[in-house]
């Protein structure tokens, strides 16, 4: 059985995009709901097609609905969240999840958008330095010689994990070697 992974809570002043990927809605009701969310401190943006009617049951043509959805999925807000998490952790999957898209979508963005690819590499460079410093601090604070060996306490979710840090640093080294051979 698969475990449901709940997304992180939206931060205060976060942005909520209301999109109509399938059927239309009543703009007045959406605006009313948006006011309630804004009163709670969120920024709300509403897609232009939420009240469009195509064939009486769609919120615009396929092309219009796809364009609206892609506009919000590829927004600068999502990119900023992705790069903040990538700089912090070096973990592409976690960074993509935090930004509201999947690992494959992150790689697709990297492939299709040169600016995104440059920011990706810069974020990984920063993460490499950060992770190396965290690992050094972790090693400096390691248990003294003679401490109980073999005690392996699982790290709390989001906690620094030295094994993951080493794996990340080794991966970055392999990436560098691969680029030098090209």
VOBA-1610 file (N, C-alpha, C; in pm, whole numbers, padded with zeros to 5 digits, always signed):
BEGIN
Unk+00084-00118+00000Unk+00000+00000+00000Unk+00089+00124+00000Unk+00058+00220-00083Unk+00137+00341-00092Unk+00097+00437+00019Unk+00197+00508+00071Unk+00173+00605+00175Unk+00148+00742+00111Unk+00046+00808+00155Unk+00016+00942+00105Unk+00116+01041+00162Unk+00178+01118+00077Unk+00272+01220+00121Unk+00199+01354+00117Unk+00176+01409+00233Unk+00105+01537+00241Unk+00199+01650+00204Unk+00152+01747+00128Unk+00238+01861+00094Unk+00260+01949+00215Unk+00366+02029+00209Unk+00391+02124+00317Unk+00280+02228+00317Unk+00254+02281+00435Unk+00153+02386+00447Unk+00199+02508+00369Unk+00104+02577+00311Unk+00136+02700+00237Unk+00186+02804+00336Unk+00299+02866+00308Unk+00352+02964+00403Unk+00264+03089+00409Unk+00274+03164+00519Unk+00200+03290+00525Unk+00239+03376+00405Unk+00144+03449+00354Unk+00162+03533+00234Unk+00189+03450+00109Unk+00159+03321+00113Unk+00179+03235-00003Unk+00079+03269-00112Unk+00107+03221-00231Unk+00021+03248-00346Unk-00063+03126-00378Unk-00191+03148-00401Unk-00284+03043-00442Unk-00334+03080-00580Unk-00316+02990-00676Unk-00366+03011-00811Unk-00492+02927-00829Unk-00599+02991-00872Unk-00724+02922-00899Unk-00734+02904-01050Unk-00722+02779-01093Unk-00723+02747-01236Unk-00846+02664-01270Unk-00885+02668-01396Unk-00996+02586-01444Unk-00941+02492-01551Unk-00890+02378-01506Unk-00830+02282-01599Unk-00934+02198-01671Unk-01056+02198-01619Unk-01161+02121-01687Unk-01285+02209-01705Unk-01376+02207-01609Unk-01501+02279-01626Unk-01499+02421-01571Unk-01593+02504-01618Unk-01600+02643-01573Unk-01666+02655-01436Unk-01652+02772-01379Unk-01716+02802-01252Unk-01778+02941-01262Unk-01836+02986-01152Unk-01892+03121-01149Unk-01788+03214-01091Unk-01746+03313-01171Unk-01640+03405-01128Unk-01676+03473-00997Unk-01801+03511-00977Unk-01841+03581-00854Unk-01814+03495-00731Unk-01842+03365-00739Unk-01816+03275-00626Unk-01666+03261-00601Unk-01588+03256-00707Unk-01443+03244-00691Unk-01387+03372-00630Unk-01435+03485-00673Unk-01389+03612-00618Unk-01424+03621-00469Unk-01542+03575-00434Unk-01582+03575-00292Unk-01489+03485-00210Unk-01461+03367-00261Unk-01369+03276-00191Unk-01230+03336-00183Unk-01187+03402-00289Unk-01054+03465-00291Unk-01044+03572-00182Unk-01150+03647-00163Unk-01150+03750-00057Unk-01129+03688+00081Unk-01191+03574+00104Unk-01174+03505+00233Unk-01029+03459+00251Unk-00971+03407+00145Unk-00831+03363+00153Unk-00737+03482+00171Unk-00766+03590+00101Unk-00683+03710+00114Unk-00693+03768+00255Unk-00809+03756+00317Unk-00826+03803+00455Unk-00741+03720+00551Unk-00707+03598+00511Unk-00621+03511+00593Unk-00473+03531+00561Unk-00444+03627+00472Unk-00305+03661+00444Unk-00247+03601+00318Unk-00327+03534+00238Unk-00276+03474+00115Unk-00297+03567-00004Unk-00214+03549-00105Unk-00230+03620-00232Unk-00301+03524-00325Unk-00407+03569-00390Unk-00486+03482-00478Unk-00483+03538-00619Unk-00450+03451-00714Unk-00458+03488-00855Unk-00559+03395-00921Unk-00638+03451-01011Unk-00745+03375-01075Unk-00717+03367-01224Unk-00718+03246-01277Unk-00694+03225-01420Unk-00805+03293-01500Unk-00768+03342-01615Unk-00863+03415-01698Unk-00977+03332-01752Unk-00961+03201-01757Unk-01062+03116-01818Unk-01159+03052-01720Unk-01157+03090-01592Unk-01239+03018-01494Unk-01388+03022-01526Unk-01432+03125-01595Unk-01575+03132-01627Unk-01603+03121-01777Unk-01504+03081-01855Unk-01526+03063-01999Unk-01608+02936-02021Unk-01685+02938-02128Unk-01767+02821-02159Unk-01738+02776-02302Unk-01698+02651-02313Unk-01672+02590-02442Unk-01749+02459-02444Unk-01838+02445-02542Unk-01925+02326-02551Unk-02008+02307-02425Unk-02038+02412-02356Unk-02123+02414-02237Unk-02067+02343-02113Unk-01956+02274-02125Unk-01906+02204-02006Unk-01756+02220-01984Unk-01687+02288-02071Unk-01543+02308-02055Unk-01512+02457-02032Unk-01405+02483-01960Unk-01363+02621-01930Unk-01268+02670-02040Unk-01312+02658-02163Unk-01231+02701-02277Unk-01188+02581-02359Unk-01126+02612-02472Unk-01075+02505-02559Unk-00961+02432-02489Unk-00924+02317-02544Unk-00811+02242-02487Unk-00686+02330-02481Unk-00659+02402-02589Unk-00540+02486-02595Unk-00545+02597-02490Unk-00661+02658-02472Unk-00674+02766-02373Unk-00655+02714-02231Unk-00718+02602-02199Unk-00706+02545-02065Unk-00562+02502-02037Unk-00498+02441-02136Unk-00359+02399-02119Unk-00267+02520-02101Unk-00289+02625-02179Unk-00205+02745-02167Unk-00220+02809-02029Unk-00342+02818-01978Unk-00364+02876-01845Unk-00297+02791-01736Unk-00316+02661-01743Unk-00258+02572-01643Unk-00105+02579-01647Unk-00048+02571-01766Unk+00098+02580-01778Unk+00152+02713-01729Unk+00078+02819-01753Unk+00121+02951-01706Unk+00143+02950-01554Unk+00050+02894-01481Unk+00060+02894-01335Unk+00157+02786-01284Unk+00162+02672-01351Unk+00257+02569-01308Unk+00401+02612-01330Unk+00424+02696-01429Unk+00560+02740-01462Unk+00590+02880-01413Unk+00516+02924-01317Unk+00534+03062-01269Unk+00666+03080-01197Unk+00709+03204-01190Unk+00835+03237-01121Unk+00825+03201-00972Unk+00705+03208-00915Unk+00687+03171-00774Unk+00729+03026-00751Unk+00686+02935-00840Unk+00722+02794-00826Unk+00872+02775-00844Unk+00930+02844-00941Unk+01074+02834-00962Unk+01150+02879-00838Unk+01106+02987-00777Unk+01175+03039-00658Unk+01170+02939-00544Unk+01057+02874-00525Unk+01043+02773-00420Unk+01136+02656-00451Unk+01137+02612-00577Unk+01223+02500-00617Unk+01369+02532-00588Unk+01416+02648-00631Unk+01558+02680-00614Unk+01596+02704-00468Unk+01505+02757-00389Unk+01534+02775-00246Unk+01557+02639-00180Unk+01470+02543-00210Unk+01485+02409-00152Unk+01606+02336-00209Unk+01633+02356-00338Unk+01749+02290-00398Unk+01878+02344-00339Unk+01886+02474-00316Unk+02006+02533-00253Unk+02024+02480-00112Unk+01914+02459-00043Unk+01920+02415+00097Unk+01959+02267+00108Unk+01905+02183+00019Unk+01921+02039+00037Unk+02003+01968-00070Unk+02006+02024-00191Unk+02068+01953-00302Unk+01983+01838-00352Unk+01862+01824-00301Unk+01775+01712-00334Unk+01670+01757-00435Unk+01685+01712-00558Unk+01598+01755-00667Unk+01454+01711-00645Unk+01435+01588-00601Unk+01300+01537-00579Unk+01228+01617-00471Unk+01295+01641-00359Unk+01232+01719-00251Unk+01205+01862-00294Unk+01297+01921-00369Unk+01279+02059-00415Unk+01159+02069-00509Unk+01148+01972-00600Unk+01035+01972-00693Unk+00903+01954-00619Unk+00902+01861-00524Unk+00781+01836-00446Unk+00739+01962-00369Unk+00836+02032-00312Unk+00806+02154-00236Unk+00747+02261-00326Unk+00788+02262-00454Unk+00739+02363-00548Unk+00608+02322-00615Unk+00564+02201-00588Unk+00434+02159-00640Unk+00440+02087-00774Unk+00556+02038-00812Unk+00564+01958-00934Unk+00655+01839-00908Unk+00666+01751-01005Unk+00742+01629-00985Unk+00885+01638-01035Unk+00962+01537-01002Unk+01103+01530-01043Unk+01116+01537-01195Unk+01032+01461-01266Unk+01037+01459-01413Unk+01010+01599-01469Unk+00913+01670-01411Unk+00883+01807-01458Unk+01002+01899-01435Unk+01073+01878-01325Unk+01192+01959-01297Unk+01298+01935-01405Unk+01321+01811-01439Unk+01419+01780-01543Unk+01373+01832-01680Unk+01243+01827-01705Unk+01192+01883-01831Unk+01216+02034-01838Unk+01190+02103-01729Unk+01216+02247-01725Unk+01363+02275-01751Unk+01448+02196-01689Unk+01592+02214-01707Unk+01632+02197-01852Unk+01574+02098-01917Unk+01607+02068-02056Unk+01556+02177-02151Unk+01438+02229-02123Unk+01373+02323-02215Unk+01407+02469-02191Unk+01453+02502-02071Unk+01476+02643-02036Unk+01621+02664-01992Unk+01704+02723-02080Unk+01846+02743-02046Unk+01867+02823-01917Unk+01785+02924-01893Unk+01798+03002-01770Unk+01771+02918-01647Unk+01673+02831-01657Unk+01642+02740-01547Unk+01760+02646-01523Unk+01821+02596-01632Unk+01936+02506-01620Unk+02054+02575-01551Unk+02077+02702-01585Unk+02187+02775-01521Unk+02161+02795-01373Unk+02037+02831-01339Unk+02002+02850-01197Unk+02010+02718-01121Unk+01975+02609-01187Unk+01983+02474-01129Unk+02127+02445-01087Unk+02221+02465-01180Unk+02362+02438-01150Unk+02414+02527-01039Unk+02376+02655-01042Unk+02419+02748-00936Unk+02364+02705-00801Unk+02238+02660-00799Unk+02177+02615-00673Unk+02247+02490-00621Unk+02283+02399-00711Unk+02355+02278-00668Unk+02495+02312-00619Unk+02559+02411-00681Unk+02690+02455-00632Unk+02679+02507-00489Unk+02576+02589-00465Unk+02553+02641-00329Unk+02521+02529-00232Unk+02438+02434-00276Unk+02401+02322-00189Unk+02525+02239-00155Unk+02613+02223-00250Unk+02734+02144-00227Unk+02817+02207-00115Unk+02833+02337-00119Unk+02909+02406-00013Unk+02837+02393+00121Unk+02707+02417+00118Unk+02628+02410+00241Unk+02632+02270+00303Unk+02613+02168+00219Unk+02612+02030+00268Unk+02750+01991+00321Unk+02855+02032+00251Unk+02991+02001+00298Unk+03017+02066+00434Unk+02973+02189+00452Unk+02990+02256+00581Unk+02908+02188+00690Unk+02785+02150+00658Unk+02702+02080+00756Unk+02765+01946+00794Unk+02819+01877+00695Unk+02883+01748+00721Unk+03006+01766+00809Unk+03086+01869+00781Unk+03203+01896+00864Unk+03161+01926+01008Unk+03056+02005+01025Unk+03008+02037+01160Unk+02957+01912+01230Unk+02888+01828+01154Unk+02836+01703+01210Unk+02951+01613+01257Unk+03055+01604+01176Unk+03170+01522+01212Unk+03245+01581+01332Unk+03252+01713+01340Unk+03319+01778+01452Unk+03244+01752+01582Unk+03114+01734+01573Unk+03032+01709+01692Unk+03002+01561+01711Unk+03074+01474+01638Unk+03049+01330+01646Unk+03079+01279+01787Unk+03022+01165+01816Unk+03042+01104+01948Unk+03191+01077+01970Unk+03241+01096+02090Unk+03383+01072+02118Unk+03418+00924+02105Unk+03547+00898+02088Unk+03594+00760+02076Unk+03548+00681+02198Unk+03509+00558+02176Unk+03464+00474+02286Unk+03314+00480+02307Unk+03243+00566+02230Unk+03097+00572+02243Unk+03038+00443+02187Unk+02917+00415+02224Unk+02853+00291+02182Unk+02849+00283+02030Unk+02911+00179+01977Unk+02914+00161+01832Unk+02789+00090+01787Unk+02753+00113+01662Unk+02640+00042+01603Unk+02504+00098+01641Unk+02501+00207+01717Unk+02371+00266+01747Unk+02336+00359+01634Unk+02233+00324+01561Unk+02194+00401+01443Unk+02052+00452+01466Unk+02042+00579+01493Unk+01911+00640+01516Unk+01865+00701+01385Unk+01747+00665+01341Unk+01695+00720+01215Unk+01674+00870+01231Unk+01714+00944+01129Unk+01699+01089+01132Unk+01552+01126+01117Unk+01513+01230+01188Unk+01377+01281+01174Unk+01361+01338+01034Unk+01238+01334+00978Unk+01218+01390+00845Unk+01268+01534+00839Unk+01346+01564+00738Unk+01399+01698+00722Unk+01527+01723+00798Unk+01565+01629+00887Unk+01688+01645+00965Unk+01808+01616+00876Unk+01922+01669+00914Unk+02044+01647+00837Unk+02085+01501+00849Unk+02111+01438+00736Unk+02151+01298+00732Unk+02289+01288+00669Unk+02393+01255+00747Unk+02529+01249+00693Unk+02544+01152+00576Unk+02471+01041+00577Unk+02481+00946+00466Unk+02430+01008+00336Unk+02318+01079+00345Unk+02267+01147+00226Unk+02362+01258+00183Unk+02423+01325+00279Unk+02518+01432+00247Unk+02636+01376+00169Unk+02690+01265+00215Unk+02803+01203+00144Unk+02761+01156+00005Unk+02644+01098-00005Unk+02595+01053-00136Unk+02580+01171-00231Unk+02527+01283-00181Unk+02512+01402-00264Unk+02648+01454-00310Unk+02744+01463-00219Unk+02877+01514-00255Unk+02946+01421-00356Unk+02930+01291-00339Unk+02987+01196-00436Unk+02922+01211-00573Unk+02792+01231-00576Unk+02719+01251-00701Unk+02768+01377-00772Unk+02786+01485-00695Unk+02836+01610-00755Unk+02976+01589-00814Unk+03059+01512-00747Unk+03194+01485-00799Unk+03186+01407-00930Unk+03098+01307-00937Unk+03080+01231-01061Unk+03029+01322-01173Unk+02939+01415-01140Unk+02888+01508-01240Unk+03001+01596-01295Unk+03087+01643-01207Unk+03201+01726-01249Unk+03294+01648-01342Unk+03325+01525-01304Unk+03412+01440-01386Unk+03349+01414-01522Unk+03221+01391-01525Unk+03150+01366-01651Unk+03158+01489-01741Unk+03137+01608-01685Unk+03145+01732-01764Unk+03285+01755-01819Unk+03387+01721-01742Unk+03524+01740-01787Unk+03558+01648-01904Unk+03499+01530-01910Unk+03524+01435-02019Unk+03454+01478-02147Unk+03349+01557-02135Unk+03270+01597-02255Unk+03341+01699-02337
//
